[in-house]
Amino acid sequence: MADSAEAWERQSGESSAAWEAFACYRDLGLSRSIGKVAERLAKSRTLIERWSTSHRWVLRAEAWDREQDRLWRAERHQAACEVARRHARLASAAQSKIVAQLQQLDPSRLSPSDVIRWLEVTIRIERQAYGMDLADVPSTFTGPQMADVTGLTDEERRARMEQLRRELEARIGTLGGEPS
């Protein structure tokens, strides 16, 4: 065996029987004990204790546990990155479809409450994308905004909807979507 072996691998000068016993101990995880190894391998407890002491089983098992934890955390991190990339691709595709639908939207067919809902949703999306607190976003718009929208003529409402569409496209563009 090489002297540069990892702590949980077979060590220089470690017999195959002692190595097998350590591997059994290591793989027992949190329930590991000398007694369990002796029982599983049908060896005397005294022999197992001697091997454990002379080959530093407790330290080696702790090194194994740390390595397994490190590998698990790396795997979780990689999986989280893959999920984030997949969600970003899905969101981008959905945004492109939404922008295409917005371009075909006839503002005259929207009620004032539809306009308000569009504004609310876009504000929430934008704030969330920038990591801003969503608690500050009102759940519904009331007051002067509602009166301003309801008081518009059809032509003014179409112009306002076109302006909102352009603003939404610009916002989506700054968030990584593709504005038209």
C-alpha positions in Angstrom: 0.0 0.0 0.0 1.1 3.6 -0.7 1.7 5.9 2.3 -0.4 8.6 0.6 -3.6 6.6 0.9 -6.6 8.4 2.1 -7.4 7.7 5.8 -10.5 5.6 4.9 -8.5 3.5 2.4 -6.3 0.5 3.2 -3.2 1.7 5.0 0.4 0.7 4.6 1.0 -2.3 6.8 -2.7 -3.1 7.4 -3.5 -6.8 6.8 -6.4 -7.7 4.5 -8.3 -9.1 7.6 -7.7 -5.8 9.5 -8.7 -3.8 6.4 -11.9 -5.8 6.0 -12.8 -5.2 9.6 -12.1 -1.5 9.3 -14.3 -1.3 6.1 -17.1 -3.0 8.0 -16.7 -0.5 10.9 -16.5 2.5 8.5 -19.6 1.4 6.6 -21.7 1.0 9.7 -22.1 4.8 9.8 -23.6 6.4 12.8 -24.3 3.0 14.4 -20.7 1.8 14.2 -19.2 0.0 17.1 -16.4 -2.5 17.8 -19.0 -4.9 19.2 -21.0 -4.9 15.9 -17.8 -5.5 13.8 -16.8 -8.4 16.0 -20.3 -9.9 15.8 -20.6 -9.4 12.0 -17.1 -10.8 11.2 -17.3 -13.6 13.9 -14.0 -12.3 15.4 -13.1 -11.7 19.0 -13.8 -8.3 20.4 -10.3 -8.1 21.8 -8.8 -8.6 18.3 -11.1 -6.0 16.8 -10.2 -3.5 19.6 -6.5 -4.1 18.9 -6.9 -3.5 15.2 -9.1 -0.4 15.9 -6.4 1.1 18.2 -3.4 0.2 16.1 -5.0 1.4 12.8 -6.8 4.5 14.3 -10.3 3.5 13.2 -12.1 6.3 15.0 -10.0 9.0 13.2 -10.2 7.2 9.9 -14.0 6.8 10.2 -14.4 10.5 11.0 -12.3 11.3 7.9 -14.6 9.0 5.9 -17.7 10.8 7.3 -16.3 14.2 6.5 -15.6 13.1 2.9 -19.0 11.6 2.5 -20.6 14.8 3.8 -18.4 16.9 1.4 -19.4 14.7 -1.6 -23.1 14.9 -0.6 -22.9 18.7 -0.3 -21.2 19.0 -3.7 -23.8 16.7 -5.2 -26.6 18.8 -3.7 -25.0 22.0 -5.0 -24.6 20.6 -8.5 -28.3 19.5 -8.5 -29.4 22.9 -7.3 -27.4 24.6 -10.1 -29.0 22.3 -12.6 -32.5 23.0 -11.3 -31.8 26.8 -11.4 -30.5 26.6 -15.0 -33.5 24.5 -16.0 -36.0 26.9 -14.4 -34.2 29.9 -16.0 -34.6 28.3 -19.4 -38.3 27.5 -18.8 -38.9 31.1 -17.5 -37.2 32.6 -20.5 -39.2 30.4 -22.9 -42.4 31.4 -21.1 -41.5 35.1 -21.2 -41.0 34.9 -25.0 -44.4 33.4 -25.4 -45.9 36.0 -23.1 -44.3 38.9 -25.0 -45.6 37.4 -28.3 -49.1 37.3 -26.7 -48.8 40.9 -25.5 -48.0 42.1 -29.0 -51.3 40.6 -30.2 -53.2 42.1 -27.2 -56.0 44.4 -28.1 -56.0 47.0 -25.3 -59.6 47.9 -26.0 -60.6 44.5 -24.8 -59.0 44.9 -21.4 -61.0 46.1 -18.4 -59.5 48.5 -15.9 -59.1 45.6 -13.5 -57.2 43.6 -16.1 -54.8 46.5 -16.6 -54.3 46.7 -12.8 -53.6 43.0 -12.5 -51.0 43.2 -15.4 -49.3 46.0 -13.5 -49.3 44.1 -10.2 -47.9 41.0 -11.8 -45.2 42.7 -13.6 -44.1 44.7 -10.6 -44.0 41.5 -8.5 -41.9 39.7 -11.2 -39.5 42.6 -11.5 -39.0 43.0 -7.7 -38.6 39.3 -7.3 -36.0 39.1 -10.1 -34.0 41.8 -8.3 -34.3 40.1 -5.0 -36.4 42.9 -3.6 -38.9 42.5 -0.7 -42.3 41.5 -2.1 -44.0 42.6 1.1 -43.9 46.2 -0.1 -45.9 45.4 -3.2 -49.6 46.1 -2.7 -51.8 43.1 -3.4 -54.3 45.3 -5.3 -54.1 48.9 -6.6 -56.7 51.3 -5.4 -57.3 55.0 -5.3 -56.1 57.4 -8.0 -54.7 54.7 -10.2 -58.1 53.1 -10.6 -59.7 56.4 -11.3 -57.1 57.4 -13.8 -57.6 54.1 -15.7 -61.3 54.2 -15.7 -61.4 57.8 -16.8 -59.5 57.1 -20.1 -61.2 57.1 -23.5 -60.8 54.1 -25.7 -58.0 55.8 -27.6 -56.2 56.9 -24.4 -56.6 53.4 -23.0 -55.1 51.8 -26.2 -52.2 54.2 -26.0 -51.6 53.5 -22.3 -51.8 49.7 -22.9 -49.2 50.1 -25.8 -47.0 52.0 -23.4 -47.3 49.4 -20.7 -46.6 46.7 -23.3 -43.4 48.4 -24.3 -42.4 48.9 -20.7 -43.0 45.2 -20.0 -41.0 44.2 -23.0 -38.1 46.4 -21.8 -38.3 45.0 -18.3 -38.3 41.4 -19.6 -35.3 42.3 -21.8 -33.3 43.5 -18.8 -34.1 40.3 -16.9 -32.6 38.1 -19.7 -35.7 37.6 -21.9 -35.7 38.7 -25.5 -37.9 41.7 -26.2 -39.3 42.1 -29.7 
